[in-house]
Amino acid sequence: MPHSGAYGLILALHVLAAMLVIGPLVFGGLFLPALAFVGLRALPVLKPAPLLLRIAGAASLGVVGLGAALVHRGPFGSVRGYSDGWITSSIALWAIATLITVTILAGGVATAVAEIEQTGMTARHRLPWLALAGVVSTACWIGIVFLMVIKPGM
């Protein structure tokens, strides 16, 4: 049965926004630590990355807003609430992933860029924290996708 009307439109916008906004956050979490290891050759990608991560992190609030508009009126007439465990878990994972991305990951990449520019070498001592932040934030985003699709407890 298809999703129609306003619900279908908001759902489509929510999924599209998630792909366009969350996709770059996952990409950044997975690949920016490796690029920091590359050093000078990676600076054209690394320099704008902190700003882009912060913008995408802020834009992810729009994805959450669209999702919030879907909560009370579920598909096919079902009723949901914020007390549903998969919804509250998704919101908590979003908050964790966004916080890690805009603080630890974006800040770490900015510091790595400054270090690479000053020394001309890779920012090796930043890599463990960048990699950990990237893995944790990516795991949160993946967890959200699984919760949104599987909806445990429903």
Secondary structure as GFF3:
##gff-version 3
##sequence-region A 1 154
A	DSSP	alpha_helix	5	17	.	.	.	ID=ss1
A	DSSP	pi_helix	18	22	.	.	.	ID=ss2
A	DSSP	alpha_helix	23	38	.	.	.	ID=ss3
A	DSSP	three_ten_helix	40	42	.	.	.	ID=ss4
A	DSSP	alpha_helix	43	46	.	.	.	ID=ss5
A	DSSP	alpha_helix	49	71	.	.	.	ID=ss6
A	DSSP	three_ten_helix	75	77	.	.	.	ID=ss7
A	DSSP	alpha_helix	85	99	.	.	.	ID=ss8
A	DSSP	pi_helix	100	105	.	.	.	ID=ss9
A	DSSP	alpha_helix	106	119	.	.	.	ID=ss10
A	DSSP	three_ten_helix	124	126	.	.	.	ID=ss11
A	DSSP	alpha_helix	127	150	.	.	.	ID=ss12
###
